Structures are given as structure tokens and as C-alpha cells.
């Protein structure tokens, strides 16, 4: 079986009204209690992905993930990709 190994390219810091927003994506265990220690997955295996944003002195924000995909190399234009989230989840 082919394994994929997610590699995050950090997506962080968007300026909003002089404020920094820090976004993170984490792979979580099956019970969502902690970050998953391994980043190796088999094709077809469920991935629990937690998206969060850290703010200081800002109204609470809600994150919506429209799409997400994995590639075997850190290149979003790779011809080989695996869709993880589509159509807003």
C-alpha cells in the first residue's frame, strides 16, 4: 500500500486592522485529544485535521476550510494530489 506523509508549509499571519492572526493546521488522534505523533497515513485512512486561529484582543473567529489536498512533494501544482477536503467539508 502507498503511504502519504503530510508536510505542512506554514500558513500564518494575515494582517487585519493592525492585528496578526496566526493560523495552524494539526493532524489529530482519532479521539481528537492530542496532535497525532505520526504523519504517515495509508490511502483511504481517515485524517482528523484541526484548523485553528490564535487572536489577541479580537472578537472570536470561526474557520471554514473549503478545500485541502495532499501532494507527495511540497508543490501545490504537483500533477499527483490527493483530495482531503472538498466542497467545504
Backbone as a ProteinNet text record, in pm:
[ID]
protein_1_A
[PRIMARY]
XXXXXXXXXXXXXXXXXXXXXXXXXXXXXXXXXXXXXXXXXXXXXXXXXXXXXXXXXXXXXXXXXXXXXXXXXXXXXXXXXXXXXXXXX
[TERTIARY]
84.4	0	88.7	44.2	120	87.5	188.1	166.9	191.9	114.9	142.1	188	275.8	328.9	307	203.1	175.2	291.7	322.5	423.1	357.9	350.2	282.8	378.9	333.5	403.9	327.2	387	311.7	238.9	111.4	29.1	-1.4	62.6	40.3	46.6	-8	-9	-78.7	-196.8	-271.7	-296.7	-269.6	-289	-432.4	-493.1	-628.5	-629.7	-649.4	-658.3	-544.3	-420.3	-302.1	-289.4	-361	-355.4	-303.1	-221.8	-171.4	-262.3	-300.6	-377.3	-286.3	-276.6	-188.9	-274	-264.7	-343.1	-258.4	-319.2	-248.8	-339.7	-277.2	-343.9	-268.6	-343.7	-279.2	-350.1	-271.7	-327	-352	-475.3	-514	-536	-530.4	-559.1	-707.4	-745.4	-884.4	-983.6	-942.5	-1034.6	-1021.3	-943.1	-924.4	-859.9	-799.6	-747.8	-610	-525.2	-389.3	-347.6	-239.5	-184.2	-132.9	-151.5	-110	42.5	106.3	252.3	311.7	237.9	288.7	220.6	295.7	236.5	225.9	242.5	231.6	90.6	25.9	-109.3	-113	-204.2	-229.8	-343.8	-342.5	-452.3	-583.7	-683.5	-814.2	-830.3	-722.4	-729.5	-786.7	-867.5	-927	-821.3	-825.7	-737.6	-823.4	-790.1	-857.4	-772.2	-822.1	-746.8	-812.8	-735.7	-784.8	-729.5	-818.2	-778.6	-809.5	-714.6	-738.7	-674.1	-720.8	-663.5	-644.7	-528.2	-499.7	-512.1	-585.9	-604.3	-578.6	-544.9	-527.8	-616.2	-700.3	-790.2	-872.5	-933.5	-1013.1	-1139.9	-1246.4	-1369.1	-1340.9	-1410.8	-1388.4	-1414	-1331.9	-1344.6	-1376.8	-1444.1	-1474.3	-1403	-1340	-1265.5	-1348	-1350.5	-1415.3	-1310.2	-1291.8	-1196.2	-1275	-1251.5	-1323.7	-1263.7	-1130.8	-1066.4	-928.4	-881.3	-748.9	-704.3	-577.2	-526.3	-382.1	-337.4	-200.4	-128.2	0.9	86.3	211.1	276.7	396.3	517.4	508.6	616.3	554.4	629.5	572.2	554.2	466.3	438.2	290	217.6	72.3	34.3	125.3	97.2	141.9	175.6	217.7	106.2	140.8	37.2	-29	36.9	-19.9	-67.9	-198.3	-251.7	-366.8	-392.2	-498.9	-590.7	-717.8	-814.9	-848.4	-835.1	-866.6	-999.8	-1020.3	-1146.2	-1190.1	-1317.8	-1371.6	-1512.6	-1559.8	-1695.5	-1723.6	-1629.3	-1643.2	-1661.3	-1604	-1603.5	-1697.1
-118.5	0	124.5	225.7	351	437.3	491.6	581.6	724	816.9	958.3	1017.1	1112.5	1175.1	1325.1	1378.2	1522.1	1606.6	1709.8	1807.1	1943.9	2010.2	2139.8	2249.1	2331.7	2455.5	2560.5	2616.3	2703.6	2816.7	2826.3	2934.8	3019.7	3132.9	3214.1	3360.9	3432	3577.4	3645.6	3687.9	3776.1	3902.5	4017.2	4142.1	4188.2	4212.6	4264.4	4377.7	4498.2	4614.7	4617.6	4609.6	4615.1	4494.1	4385.3	4267.2	4148.2	4067.9	3945.6	3830.1	3752.2	3630.9	3514	3418.2	3303.8	3178.9	3122.7	3005.6	2879.7	2770.9	2642.9	2530	2427.1	2301.1	2192.2	2104.6	1994.6	1864.6	1757.6	1623.9	1570.2	1525.4	1485.5	1334.6	1282.7	1141.6	1115.4	987.3	951	1010.8	1030.7	1088.3	1240.5	1301.9	1447	1506.7	1425.9	1479.4	1544.8	1495	1548.5	1539.2	1609.9	1600.6	1458.7	1409	1273.2	1268.5	1167.9	1162.9	1125.2	1049.6	1007.5	1087	1118.9	1188.8	1096.9	966	869.7	811.7	815.2	762.9	668.6	572.1	485.6	547.6	528.8	580.4	522.9	607.2	565.1	578.5	600.4	616	754	761.4	887.7	979.8	1106.6	1209.2	1304.8	1323.8	1422.5	1548.6	1652.3	1775.9	1886.3	1947.7	2058.5	2189.1	2281.3	2414.9	2512.2	2601.2	2698.1	2831.5	2934.3	3067.6	3125.8	3184.8	3248.8	3398.9	3460.8	3605.2	3665.3	3790.9	3864.8	3988.3	4009.9	4125.8	4136.3	4027.5	4024.1	3945.2	3980	3902.1	3758.8	3659.5	3520.4	3502.1	3420.3	3392.6	3245.5	3215.4	3078.6	3051.2	2935.6	2899.6	2802.8	2826.7	2736.1	2690.9	2560.8	2505.7	2460.5	2524.9	2495.6	2374.9	2367.7	2253.2	2230.7	2107.3	2070.7	1948.7	1946.2	1830.2	1804.2	1681.8	1641.8	1609.2	1640.8	1606	1536.8	1454.8	1386.2	1478.4	1598.9	1697.8	1831	1920.8	2049	2145.8	2108	2189.8	2178.4	2287.4	2283.9	2251.4	2266.7	2237.3	2097.7	2013.3	1876.9	1804.8	1729.9	1659.2	1547.3	1497.8	1394.2	1459.2	1447.8	1504.3	1418.3	1426.4	1351.4	1451	1449.8	1541.6	1494.9	1583.2	1551.3	1614	1739.8	1810.1	1875.6	1857	1923.6	1972	2065.9	2119.9	2162.9	2230.1	2283.8	2175.6	2060.8	1956.2	1845.7
0	0	0	-73.3	-80.1	40.8	103.7	217.6	172.3	228.7	205.7	338.1	332.5	453.2	441.6	510.4	500.3	550.7	478.9	519.7	513.8	626.4	631.3	589.4	499.4	469.5	548.8	654.2	744.2	671.8	702.7	651.8	773.3	783.3	902.3	869.7	957.4	960	845.5	874.3	785.2	865.7	809.3	883.1	869.7	982.4	985.6	1086.6	1038.6	1125.3	1227.5	1181	1266.5	1358.8	1331.3	1417.3	1339.6	1404.6	1343	1382	1283.2	1307.1	1273.5	1362.5	1341.3	1318.3	1197.7	1159.9	1171.9	1218.4	1224.7	1178	1122.2	1089.8	1164.5	1234.1	1306.6	1274	1259.9	1244.3	1384.5	1411.3	1545.9	1555.7	1679.5	1704	1679.1	1677.4	1648.9	1748.2	1874.1	1973.2	1983.8	1896.8	1888.5	2013.1	2101	2227	2214.3	2125.2	2108.6	1962.5	1930.1	1794.7	1771.6	1650.8	1615.2	1606	1671.1	1670.2	1534.4	1453.2	1322.3	1211.9	1107.7	993.2	872	892.9	783	783.4	668.2	651.6	532.6	536.9	422.4	342.3	210.9	128.4	179.5	192.4	241.2	391.5	464.9	609.9	643.1	748.6	790.8	850.1	808.7	864.4	945.6	1071.4	1155.2	1153.3	1087.4	1070.3	1152.6	1241.8	1323	1266.6	1234.7	1188.9	1302	1332.1	1439.2	1404.8	1474.6	1459.2	1599	1622.7	1750.6	1732.6	1822.6	1816.2	1954	1955.2	2080	2069.4	2169	2170.1	2041.8	2002.4	1880	1908.6	1842.9	1858.9	1814.6	1871.8	1831.5	1681.8	1619.3	1476.5	1455.3	1346.4	1307.2	1175.4	1162.9	1041.7	958.6	828.3	734	633.4	620.1	524.1	402.1	289.5	165.7	95.3	92.2	27.8	87.2	73.3	120.9	40.9	2.1	-70.4	-30.3	-54.8	-23.6	-153.1	-157.1	-270.5	-215.6	-295.8	-246.5	-230.2	-283.8	-272.3	-230.5	-166.2	-123.9	-241	-334.8	-452.6	-483.5	-464.5	-485.6	-629	-724.3	-865.1	-906.8	-811.8	-842.5	-919	-1024.4	-1100.4	-1019.8	-915.8	-830.4	-701.3	-673.5	-549.5	-500	-370.8	-306.1	-236.8	-274.5	-216	-74.6	22.4	161.2	200.6	164.7	191.5	61.7	27.7	-91.1	-61.1	-137.6	-121	22.4	84	220.2	325.9	304.9	406.4	377.3
[MASK]
+++++++++++++++++++++++++++++++++++++++++++++++++++++++++++++++++++++++++++++++++++++++++

